[in-house]
């Protein structure tokens, strides 16, 4: 069996890369189960969401919010 894995894009969040490597572990008993994966993804999502900034740009009579 070959250990082929897809290439991970360079701009992938480091924590997501960590999760992918854990999921690809050669020893299946060391791979996370789905409940661990979901918890980890929620954690990553909360980390990333906490870093977003709201920027208001004024238009004619309207204001738009842009999340960065």
JOQUI-V174480 format. One line per field, one symbol per residue. phi: phi as a letter, one per 20 degrees, with the letter a starting at -180 (. if undefined). psi: psi as a letter, one per 20 degrees, with the letter a starting at -180 (. if undefined). A space follows every 50 residues. Layout:
phi->???
psi->???
//
This chain:
phi->.eeecffegfefggfffgfgfffegfegfeffefffffffffffgfffff efdecddedfmccddced
psi->pqlpqqppqhjpphhhgggghghjphohiiqqrhhggggghgggghgghi iqqpppppaniqpqppp.
//
